[in-house]
Amino acid sequence: MKTNWKAGTLLAPVPVVMVSTGTMEKSNIITVAWTGIVCSEPAKTYVSIRSERYSYDQIREQGAFVINMVTRPLAEICDYCGMVTGRKVDKFDHCGLTREASETIACPRIAESPLALECKVTDCIHLGTHDMFLADITNVALEESLLDDNGRLDIGRGDFVCYGHAAYYSLGKELGRFGYSVADKKKGRNATTRTGGKR
């Protein structure tokens, strides 16, 4: 039996990322859980940020930001970057993180993050408590350690974390590749019969 709660932001789990903003000389890191992919072609993403946050003005001025994925070793730093304002603390220096030049924008990447998306803002949409910065993904920088023997991205190697209902979680094991339900049918098995479900 399900119970009903009032409408809220309980879509979980979601990615939790550290967004780097500004320039190599004057930069900041903000922790964001309101992010995701909104289009394949062109590749587009977004971050939603309150206007009073320090990074908000940097994104408006630069028209760019970097989404840095968070691994388990970075989880505590990620939480810290969401609790302390960049107006008072240089989070790169305080957390011992390394500014790494991006390929397509002025904002630095976080070198310790193995997967980073460089983003150029195309729109800013006022939604209420947050403004959504829509952006084109202009470059993806990833550590070769995330690639399998065929050069394909293996997310499981990243030890990434996600966020849900005020808590951080590590990602579990892979359950199957995209399209594996169809592959099962080709092998003479009906994926829906294993759980009794219908599609």
BELLINGI-V676989 format. One record per residue. N is the residue number from 1. SS is DSSP state (a for helix, b for strand, c for the rest). NEAR is the number of other C-alpha atoms within 10 Angstrom. Layout:
# BELLINGI-V676989
n;ss;near
N;SS;NEAR
N;SS;NEAR
This chain:
# BELLINGI-V676989
n;ss;near
1;c;2
2;c;4
3;c;4
4;c;5
5;c;7
6;c;5
7;c;6
8;c;6
9;c;9
10;c;11
11;c;9
12;c;10
13;c;16
14;b;18
15;b;19
16;c;27
17;b;29
18;b;27
19;b;27
20;b;27
21;b;29
22;b;25
23;c;19
24;c;15
25;c;10
26;c;11
27;b;20
28;b;25
29;b;30
30;b;25
31;b;22
32;b;20
33;c;19
34;c;17
35;b;19
36;b;14
37;b;13
38;b;14
39;b;10
40;c;9
41;c;7
42;c;11
43;c;14
44;b;19
45;b;21
46;b;23
47;b;22
48;b;21
49;b;23
50;c;15
51;c;15
52;c;10
53;c;13
54;a;18
55;a;24
56;a;18
57;a;14
58;a;20
59;a;20
60;a;16
61;a;11
62;a;16
63;c;21
64;b;26
65;b;31
66;b;29
67;b;29
68;b;24
69;b;24
70;c;26
71;b;23
72;a;17
73;a;13
74;a;18
75;a;20
76;a;13
77;a;20
78;a;24
79;a;18
80;a;16
81;a;24
82;a;15
83;a;11
84;c;15
85;c;17
86;c;18
87;c;11
88;c;8
89;c;13
90;c;16
91;a;20
92;a;18
93;a;10
94;a;10
95;a;15
96;c;10
97;c;16
98;c;14
99;b;19
100;b;13
101;c;15
102;c;21
103;c;14
104;c;14
105;c;20
106;c;20
107;c;30
108;c;26
109;b;32
110;b;24
111;c;18
112;c;19
113;c;23
114;c;19
115;b;22
116;b;25
117;b;21
118;b;26
119;b;26
120;b;24
121;b;21
122;b;13
123;b;13
124;b;16
125;b;11
126;b;14
127;c;10
128;c;9
129;c;10
130;c;15
131;b;16
132;b;19
133;b;25
134;b;22
135;b;24
136;b;21
137;b;23
138;b;16
139;b;17
140;b;15
141;b;16
142;b;16
143;c;14
144;a;12
145;a;12
146;a;17
147;b;16
148;c;12
149;c;7
150;c;6
151;c;10
152;c;10
153;b;16
154;c;13
155;a;15
156;a;13
157;a;12
158;a;20
159;c;15
160;b;24
161;b;22
162;b;21
163;b;20
164;c;16
165;c;11
166;c;6
167;c;9
168;b;19
169;b;16
170;b;13
171;c;17
172;c;10
173;c;8
174;c;9
175;c;7
176;c;8
177;c;8
178;c;8
179;c;8
180;a;12
181;a;14
182;a;13
183;a;14
184;a;13
185;a;12
186;a;10
187;c;8
188;c;9
189;c;13
190;c;13
191;a;17
192;a;13
193;a;9
194;a;8
195;c;7
196;c;7
197;c;8
198;c;7
199;c;4
